[in-house]
């Protein structure tokens, strides 16, 4: 786990609100790794292509962030976390 990555406790609060793995296409990258990549980019401001390899493919991280922004996943997560 890198500095700034989600702790196990933080992940346990966030995970139930994420879409199930799978769906379209083949195997999906682990949500936790991708979310940590998104948080790294938000925290540091680096371009998507400069994400560290430990977060997986920058394209995967970007696409998941874009998809979840468009379908309202991030809004639902924010509401759920604020309600807790």
C-alpha positions in Angstrom: 0.0 0.0 0.0 1.4 3.4 -1.0 1.3 6.6 1.0 -2.2 8.1 0.5 -3.8 4.9 -0.6 -7.1 3.9 1.0 -6.8 2.1 4.4 -8.6 -1.2 4.9 -11.2 0.7 7.0 -11.7 3.4 4.4 -12.0 0.7 1.7 -14.6 -1.3 3.7 -16.8 1.8 3.9 -16.4 2.6 0.1 -16.6 -0.9 -1.5 -20.3 -1.6 -0.9 -21.2 1.5 -3.0 -19.2 0.6 -6.1 -20.6 -1.3 -9.1 -19.9 -5.0 -9.2 -16.8 -6.1 -11.0 -17.3 -7.5 -14.4 -20.0 -6.4 -16.8 -19.0 -5.4 -20.3 -16.0 -6.9 -21.9 -13.5 -9.1 -20.1 -11.9 -9.1 -16.7 -12.0 -5.8 -14.9 -9.0 -4.5 -12.9 -9.5 -4.5 -9.1 -11.7 -1.5 -8.0 -9.4 -0.7 -5.1 -6.3 -0.4 -7.3 -8.2 1.9 -9.7 -9.7 4.0 -7.0 -6.3 4.5 -5.5 -5.1 5.6 -8.9 -7.9 8.1 -9.2 -7.2 9.5 -5.8 -3.4 9.7 -6.6 -4.2 11.8 -9.7 -6.6 14.1 -7.8 -4.1 14.5 -5.0 -1.1 15.2 -7.2 -2.5 16.6 -10.4 -0.3 14.5 -12.6 -1.5 13.8 -16.2 -3.4 10.5 -16.5 -0.5 9.0 -18.5 1.9 9.7 -15.6 0.1 7.5 -13.1 2.5 5.1 -11.3 2.3 1.5 -12.7 1.2 0.2 -9.3 -2.3 1.6 -10.2 -2.5 -0.4 -13.4 -3.0 1.0 -16.8 -3.6 4.7 -16.9 -6.3 4.1 -19.6 -8.2 1.8 -17.2 -8.0 4.3 -14.4 -9.1 7.1 -16.7 -12.0 5.2 -18.3 -13.3 4.0 -14.9 -13.3 7.5 -13.5 -15.0 8.9 -16.7 -17.6 6.1 -16.7 -18.4 6.5 -13.0 -18.6 10.3 -13.4 -21.1 9.9 -16.2 -23.3 7.3 -14.7 -23.6 9.0 -11.3 -21.5 6.5 -9.3 -19.4 9.2 -7.7 -22.5 11.2 -6.7 -24.1 8.1 -5.1 -20.9 7.3 -3.2 -20.7 10.9 -1.9 -24.3 10.8 -0.7 -23.8 7.4 1.0 -20.6 8.4 2.8 -22.1 11.7 3.9 -25.1 9.9 5.3 -22.9 7.6 7.3 
